[in-house]
């Protein structure tokens, strides 16, 4: 499971961006979200080659607030920081700094799980 690679869970084909949208956006059944999180936990705990990707997706899925949306839009959806700044109503400098802090926190969190 690399970024950009579709994931097939429960006969639903999801890209990482679609998976995170499902977990972040309202209107989805709690059972559906729980099934996706359980699948991510299982893959993350497997120790296989996709474990780090699943752990990253799980951390992003559980990370509340603006910074998660920023990281998802830039790192997964492929938008530039400038485009996301405009979308979120932030300055480019603020967006750049938030992105740096968020990715540093994400890296630190990943290190704790290893």
C-alpha positions in Angstrom: 0.0 0.0 0.0 2.0 3.0 -1.3 0.5 6.5 -1.6 -1.4 6.6 -4.8 -2.1 2.8 -4.8 -5.8 1.9 -4.4 -6.8 -0.1 -1.4 -9.5 -2.8 -1.6 -11.2 -3.3 1.7 -14.7 -4.9 2.0 -15.2 -4.8 -1.7 -14.6 -1.0 -1.7 -11.8 0.3 -3.8 -10.3 3.4 -2.2 -7.2 5.5 -3.0 -5.5 6.9 0.1 -7.1 10.3 -0.4 -10.6 8.7 -0.7 -9.9 6.6 2.4 -9.0 9.7 4.4 -11.9 11.6 3.0 -14.2 8.8 4.2 -12.7 8.9 7.6 -12.7 12.7 7.9 -15.9 13.8 6.2 -19.2 13.4 7.9 -22.1 11.5 6.4 -20.3 8.1 6.6 -21.6 5.3 8.9 -19.5 4.8 12.0 -19.4 1.1 11.3 -17.8 1.9 7.9 -15.2 4.1 9.5 -14.5 1.5 12.2 -14.0 -1.2 9.5 -11.5 1.0 7.7 -9.6 1.8 10.9 -9.5 -1.9 11.9 -8.1 -2.8 8.5 -5.4 -0.1 8.8 -4.5 -1.3 12.3 -4.2 -4.8 11.0 -1.9 -3.8 8.1 0.1 -1.5 10.4 0.7 -4.3 12.9 1.6 -6.8 10.2 5.2 -5.6 9.9 5.0 -6.1 6.2 6.2 -3.7 3.5 2.9 -1.8 3.7 2.9 -1.4 7.5 4.5 2.1 7.5 2.1 3.4 4.9 -0.9 2.0 6.8 0.4 3.5 10.0 0.8 6.9 8.3 -2.7 6.8 6.9 -4.0 5.8 10.4 -2.2 8.7 12.1 -3.6 11.1 9.5 -7.1 9.7 9.8 -7.0 10.2 13.6 -5.3 13.6 13.5 -7.9 16.3 14.1 -7.9 19.8 12.8 -6.4 21.9 10.1 -2.9 20.5 10.0 -4.2 17.0 9.0 -6.1 18.5 6.1 -3.1 20.5 5.1 -0.8 17.4 5.0 -3.4 15.3 3.2 -4.0 18.0 0.5 -0.2 18.5 -0.1 1.3 15.0 0.5 -1.5 12.8 -0.7 -3.8 14.9 -3.0 -0.7 16.5 -4.7 -1.7 20.2 -4.3 1.0 22.8 -3.8 1.3 24.6 -0.5 0.3 27.8 -2.3 -2.8 26.2 -3.6 -3.7 24.8 -0.2 -3.0 28.2 1.4 -5.5 29.9 -0.8 -8.1 27.1 -0.2 -7.7 27.4 3.6 -7.5 31.2 3.7 -3.9 31.2 5.0 -0.8 33.0 3.9 1.8 30.9 2.0 4.3 31.5 4.8 1.8 30.3 7.5 0.9 27.3 5.4 4.6 26.4 4.8 5.3 26.6 8.6 2.3 24.6 9.5 3.2 22.0 7.0 6.7 21.8 8.3 5.5 21.4 11.9 2.9 18.9 11.0 5.2 16.7 9.0 7.8 16.9 11.9 5.1 15.8 14.4 4.0 13.0 12.0 7.7 11.8 11.7 8.1 11.9 15.5 4.9 9.9 16.0 6.0 7.3 13.4 9.3 6.9 15.2 7.5 6.2 18.5 5.7 3.3 16.9 8.9 1.7 15.5 
